[in-house]
Amino acid sequence: MELCIYVEQFKEAIEQYQISEEQLKFTGSPMEGNRLANEDPDREAILAFKDGKLVTYFNLHKNEGVKPYSTNPNAILLRTFSTDFRYQGKGYAKQALKLLPSFVKQHFNGIDEIVLAVNLQNQNAQNLYKKCGYVDEGERRMGKKGELIIMSYYL
């Protein structure tokens, strides 16, 4: 698996990405995430490719984007995380999360924490994040789609 920062040549892969209504209860679509990343210099669209196929998508958001979830000025927010519906259950999300710390160190100077907000109702995602080393320190926020658990991975 390879993590890549979005470039224009990946546009078609994002347009072909399939996300279910069930997934959209908890996350944004890659099309929307990509649009927001194009409008905000502090937000990057990240794509995870396996055997040439886009299998997982997310955004990394620094500065203002992370402020609602962390007071750490050196934190980056993981958001809009999803796996293409056709590729779920194959371990791709876990692989992407395992690659993420070294990817962040390589591409984002000075970042020492990855923060995410996961919906309280999304038990599968919570379990995945915990397995990948994210820690729930009891921080909660209300989001557009319900109560959120704030989790951190310290680099």
NUKOL-848671 format. One line per 4 residues: number of its first residue (from 0); for each residue x, y, z of N, C-alpha, C. Coordinates in Angstrom, 3 decimals. Layout:
! NUKOL-848671
NUM	X,Y,Z,X,Y,Z,X,Y,Z  ...
! end
This chain:
! NUKOL-848671
0	0.842,-1.188,0.000,0.000,0.000,0.000,0.881,1.243,0.000  0.399,2.261,-0.675,1.127,3.526,-0.754,0.177,4.684,-0.456  0.613,5.606,0.402,-0.138,6.835,0.669,0.409,7.935,-0.230  -0.493,8.710,-0.845,-0.100,9.784,-1.755,-0.899,11.041,-1.453
4	-0.248,12.185,-1.566,-0.957,13.458,-1.518,-1.630,13.655,-2.877  -2.861,14.135,-2.857,-3.636,14.300,-4.087,-2.924,15.193,-5.099  -2.914,14.743,-6.326,-2.536,15.547,-7.485,-3.603,15.302,-8.552  -3.674,16.174,-9.521,-4.748,16.169,-10.519,-4.907,14.819,-11.238
8	-3.817,14.085,-11.417,-3.917,12.803,-12.122,-4.788,11.788,-11.370  -5.085,12.036,-10.074,-5.908,11.129,-9.274,-7.393,11.488,-9.312  -7.751,12.524,-10.062,-9.136,13.005,-10.082,-10.121,11.902,-10.468  -9.804,11.139,-11.502,-10.707,10.086,-11.959,-10.889,8.997,-10.900
12	-9.823,8.677,-10.190,-9.915,7.659,-9.128,-10.895,8.101,-8.043  -10.865,9.385,-7.688,-11.802,9.898,-6.681,-13.228,9.887,-7.223  -13.403,10.228,-8.492,-14.743,10.222,-9.089,-15.331,8.811,-9.127  -14.485,7.787,-9.186,-14.961,6.402,-9.251,-15.070,5.743,-7.867
16	-14.626,6.439,-6.840,-14.668,5.921,-5.470,-16.116,5.705,-5.054  -16.397,4.569,-4.440,-17.764,4.273,-4.020,-17.859,4.279,-2.496  -18.810,5.072,-2.009,-19.042,5.182,-0.569,-20.540,4.981,-0.333  -20.884,4.195,0.691,-22.283,3.844,0.933,-22.992,4.904,1.777
20	-24.315,4.842,1.764,-25.121,5.741,2.611,-24.784,5.506,4.081  -24.553,4.247,4.453,-24.191,3.914,5.836,-22.896,4.624,6.235  -21.898,4.606,5.346,-20.634,5.287,5.625,-20.843,6.792,5.756  -21.712,7.346,4.913,-21.933,8.800,4.911,-22.625,9.294,6.178
24	-23.140,8.377,6.991,-23.696,8.770,8.296,-22.586,9.286,9.206  -21.348,8.823,8.956,-20.247,9.134,9.861,-19.108,9.932,9.234  -19.052,10.016,7.928,-17.915,10.677,7.278,-18.380,11.429,6.043  -17.515,12.272,5.516,-17.816,12.982,4.280,-17.356,12.184,3.079
28	-17.848,12.556,1.928,-17.456,11.860,0.698,-16.085,12.363,0.233  -15.333,11.514,-0.463,-14.053,11.963,-1.017,-14.210,13.138,-1.989  -15.290,13.171,-2.760,-15.503,14.304,-3.679,-15.585,15.614,-2.891  -16.357,15.600,-1.805,-16.496,16.794,-0.968,-15.183,17.108,-0.249
32	-14.531,16.085,0.287,-13.251,16.279,0.968,-12.207,16.868,0.038  -12.208,16.400,-1.188,-11.250,16.893,-2.169,-11.542,18.353,-2.532  -12.824,18.682,-2.675,-13.210,20.064,-2.970,-12.732,20.987,-1.842  -12.964,20.573,-0.597,-12.551,21.388,0.549,-11.025,21.512,0.618
36	-10.314,20.436,0.313,-8.848,20.484,0.318,-8.328,21.439,-0.756  -9.005,21.499,-1.889,-8.593,22.418,-2.957,-8.803,23.878,-2.570  -9.751,24.119,-1.654,-10.071,25.489,-1.236,-9.267,25.956,-0.024  -8.630,25.034,0.701,-7.977,25.360,1.969,-6.518,24.892,1.938
40	-5.571,25.820,1.969,-4.150,25.433,1.905,-3.678,24.616,3.113  -4.450,24.602,4.210,-4.083,23.838,5.394,-4.632,22.411,5.372  -5.364,22.067,4.315,-5.987,20.740,4.223,-5.437,20.010,3.004  -5.009,18.764,3.219,-4.492,17.933,2.124,-5.358,16.687,1.979
44	-5.680,16.344,0.750,-6.349,15.084,0.453,-5.275,14.012,0.332  -5.479,12.896,1.031,-4.523,11.795,1.025,-5.238,10.551,0.494  -4.573,9.872,-0.432,-5.148,8.693,-1.060,-4.270,7.486,-0.760  -4.907,6.363,-0.441,-4.191,5.115,-0.201,-4.483,4.176,-1.364
48	-3.430,3.809,-2.071,-3.543,2.919,-3.226,-3.001,1.544,-2.883  -3.724,0.529,-3.308,-3.266,-0.858,-3.188,-3.394,-1.486,-4.568  -2.285,-1.973,-5.097,-2.264,-2.589,-6.432,-2.905,-1.683,-7.493  -2.586,-0.385,-7.405,-3.066,0.574,-8.391,-4.495,1.040,-8.210
52	-5.182,0.555,-7.171,-6.581,0.938,-6.928,-6.662,1.855,-5.708  -7.463,2.907,-5.817,-7.719,3.792,-4.683,-8.657,3.056,-3.729  -8.164,2.710,-2.548,-8.969,1.921,-1.613,-9.401,2.719,-0.384  -8.604,3.697,0.028,-8.914,4.481,1.224,-8.594,5.946,0.944
56	-9.419,6.825,1.534,-9.288,8.262,1.310,-9.449,8.977,2.653  -8.684,10.066,2.840,-8.876,10.923,4.011,-8.226,12.276,3.772  -8.502,13.198,4.674,-7.872,14.515,4.664,-7.018,14.655,5.915  -5.932,15.415,5.788,-5.140,15.862,6.930,-5.261,17.375,6.972
60	-5.613,17.907,8.139,-5.939,19.328,8.271,-5.149,19.916,9.436  -4.354,20.956,9.146,-3.586,21.598,10.203,-4.181,22.947,10.580  -3.534,23.593,11.521,-3.860,24.944,11.981,-5.315,25.073,12.412  -6.118,25.905,11.741,-7.505,26.148,12.158,-8.348,24.876,12.179
64	-8.058,23.953,11.283,-8.848,22.732,11.196,-8.785,21.870,12.443  -7.651,21.867,13.111,-7.467,21.005,14.276,-7.926,21.687,15.571  -8.052,23.016,15.554,-8.334,23.772,16.785,-9.604,23.353,17.534  -10.690,22.976,16.856,-11.858,22.547,17.646,-11.628,21.256,18.435
68	-10.550,20.541,18.124,-10.333,19.215,18.715,-9.077,19.111,19.569  -8.176,20.089,19.463,-6.914,20.015,20.205,-6.343,21.414,20.420  -5.685,21.587,21.556,-4.991,22.854,21.825,-3.524,22.763,21.410  -3.096,21.611,20.934,-1.705,21.410,20.519,-1.477,22.084,19.158
72	-0.622,23.123,19.105,-0.362,23.792,17.828,0.409,22.913,16.832  0.970,21.798,17.321,1.722,20.884,16.459,0.927,19.626,16.100  -0.385,19.694,16.264,-1.244,18.551,15.934,-1.793,18.714,14.524  -2.180,17.589,13.917,-2.842,17.578,12.619,-4.094,16.721,12.768
76	-5.162,17.124,12.104,-6.453,16.433,12.216,-6.642,15.460,11.061  -6.947,14.224,11.395,-7.336,13.210,10.418,-8.851,13.297,10.280  -9.330,13.539,9.052,-10.778,13.690,8.863,-11.203,13.089,7.529  -12.507,12.890,7.373,-13.088,12.367,6.129,-12.476,11.011,5.764
80	-12.236,10.179,6.780,-11.595,8.884,6.567,-12.632,7.857,6.115  -12.335,7.175,5.013,-13.235,6.112,4.543,-12.466,5.123,3.681  -13.056,3.960,3.512,-12.565,2.960,2.577,-13.651,2.746,1.532  -13.242,2.693,0.275,-14.167,2.430,-0.823,-15.001,1.201,-0.454
84	-16.311,1.331,-0.607,-17.257,0.285,-0.228,-16.875,-1.083,-0.806  -16.357,-1.093,-2.022,-16.002,-2.349,-2.701,-14.811,-3.053,-2.063  -14.033,-2.313,-1.260,-12.804,-2.868,-0.698,-12.833,-2.993,0.823  -13.999,-2.790,1.421,-14.097,-2.897,2.880,-13.863,-4.339,3.332
88	-13.365,-4.487,4.551,-13.177,-5.800,5.139,-11.894,-6.492,4.714  -11.023,-5.781,4.011,-9.774,-6.373,3.534,-8.549,-5.850,4.302  -8.782,-5.038,5.324,-7.680,-4.524,6.133,-7.009,-3.273,5.585  -7.588,-2.667,4.548,-6.941,-1.500,3.936,-6.945,-0.275,4.853
92	-8.031,-0.063,5.582,-8.072,1.077,6.498,-6.980,0.933,7.556  -6.847,-0.258,8.091,-5.815,-0.516,9.105,-4.421,-0.297,8.521  -4.187,-0.785,7.313,-2.882,-0.591,6.670,-2.581,0.897,6.499  -3.582,1.659,6.045,-3.391,3.105,5.846,-3.063,3.789,7.165
96	-3.785,3.424,8.228,-3.530,4.028,9.533,-2.152,3.653,10.072  -1.691,2.464,9.781,-0.364,2.039,10.232,0.744,2.798,9.494  0.499,3.145,8.223,1.474,3.902,7.441,1.455,5.403,7.773  0.358,5.867,8.340,0.157,7.308,8.526,1.219,7.995,9.386
100	1.623,7.468,10.541,2.622,8.203,11.346,3.912,8.512,10.577  4.460,7.553,9.860,5.701,7.835,9.120,5.429,8.784,7.953  4.251,8.683,7.340,3.870,9.591,6.254,3.792,11.028,6.774  3.177,11.212,7.935,3.060,12.557,8.528,4.448,13.105,8.850
104	5.298,12.283,9.441,6.662,12.741,9.769,7.414,13.158,8.510  7.194,12.451,7.421,7.903,12.731,6.175,7.395,13.994,5.477  6.088,14.247,5.532,5.490,15.318,4.728,5.031,16.550,5.510  4.968,16.466,6.838,4.446,17.575,7.634,5.412,17.865,8.781
108	6.332,18.795,8.553,7.360,19.124,9.541,6.755,19.645,10.839  7.302,19.177,11.946,6.934,19.702,13.255,5.673,19.122,13.857  4.984,18.241,13.167,3.757,17.657,13.708,4.133,16.552,14.691  3.535,16.603,15.905,3.853,15.582,16.901,2.628,14.821,17.411
112	1.463,15.111,16.807,0.234,14.431,17.225,-0.750,14.379,16.057  -1.376,13.226,15.873,-2.480,13.081,14.916,-3.749,12.974,15.746  -4.702,13.843,15.480,-5.968,13.887,16.218,-7.085,13.476,15.271  -8.093,12.796,15.811,-9.280,12.494,15.021,-10.504,12.571,15.910
116	-11.651,12.726,15.290,-12.933,12.737,15.984,-13.783,11.631,15.366  -14.204,10.685,16.198,-14.995,9.557,15.710,-16.362,9.582,16.395  -17.395,9.340,15.621,-18.755,9.362,16.145,-18.934,8.282,17.210  -19.590,8.648,18.298,-19.859,7.729,19.401,-20.586,6.472,18.927
120	-21.431,6.611,17.907,-22.193,5.473,17.371,-21.357,4.555,16.479  -20.194,5.006,16.045,-19.395,4.262,15.083,-18.381,3.357,15.811  -18.914,2.273,16.371,-18.114,1.358,17.188,-16.994,0.690,16.383  -17.284,0.329,15.129,-16.255,-0.320,14.300,-15.043,0.579,14.108
124	-15.290,1.850,13.810,-14.183,2.794,13.617,-13.418,3.000,14.926  -14.127,3.118,16.042,-13.449,3.285,17.329,-12.501,2.119,17.592  -12.978,0.908,17.350,-12.147,-0.283,17.575,-10.922,-0.279,16.662  -11.124,0.097,15.404,-10.015,0.166,14.450,-8.963,1.162,14.929
128	-9.399,2.366,15.299,-8.450,3.391,15.742,-7.672,2.931,16.972  -8.353,2.286,17.919,-7.671,1.787,19.118,-6.625,0.741,18.742  -6.962,-0.170,17.837,-6.012,-1.201,17.390,-4.782,-0.584,16.733  -4.950,0.601,16.161,-3.852,1.270,15.454,-3.099,2.265,16.336
132	-3.383,2.264,17.635,-2.599,3.068,18.572,-3.180,4.413,18.961  -4.397,4.712,18.526,-5.036,5.969,18.920,-5.608,5.816,20.326  -5.493,6.886,21.108,-5.872,6.858,22.519,-7.075,7.772,22.749  -8.055,7.248,23.492,-9.217,8.028,23.918,-8.913,8.523,25.328
136	-8.723,9.844,25.451,-8.401,10.422,26.761,-9.617,11.079,27.407  -10.815,10.720,26.932,-12.047,11.187,27.555,-12.610,12.485,26.995  -11.976,13.047,26.000,-12.421,14.307,25.394,-13.613,14.043,24.468  -14.678,14.849,24.586,-15.882,14.700,23.759,-16.279,16.056,23.179
140	-16.874,16.030,21.999,-17.402,17.227,21.333,-18.707,16.843,20.644  -19.534,17.840,20.392,-20.720,17.595,19.567,-20.369,17.969,18.140  -20.720,17.099,17.209,-20.476,17.346,15.798,-21.790,17.406,15.043  -21.711,17.645,13.737,-22.907,17.721,12.893,-23.684,16.412,12.879
144	-22.965,15.300,13.092,-23.596,13.979,12.994,-23.663,13.273,14.341  -23.591,14.045,15.449,-23.708,13.453,16.783,-22.471,13.659,17.636  -22.482,13.004,18.820,-21.378,13.146,19.757,-20.124,12.474,19.208  -18.990,13.155,19.415,-17.706,12.692,18.902,-16.738,12.364,20.028
148	-15.994,11.297,19.850,-14.906,10.935,20.742,-13.623,11.450,20.079  -12.844,12.218,20.823,-11.578,12.742,20.301,-10.482,11.761,20.690  -9.723,11.332,19.685,-8.646,10.373,19.916,-7.338,10.944,19.362  -6.222,10.520,19.954,-4.918,11.027,19.544,-3.918,9.892,19.349
152	-3.008,10.141,18.429,-1.841,9.277,18.216,-0.640,10.196,18.358  0.231,9.903,19.323,1.391,10.754,19.587,2.593,10.235,18.800  3.191,11.132,18.013,4.334,10.758,17.175,5.641,10.864,17.953
! end
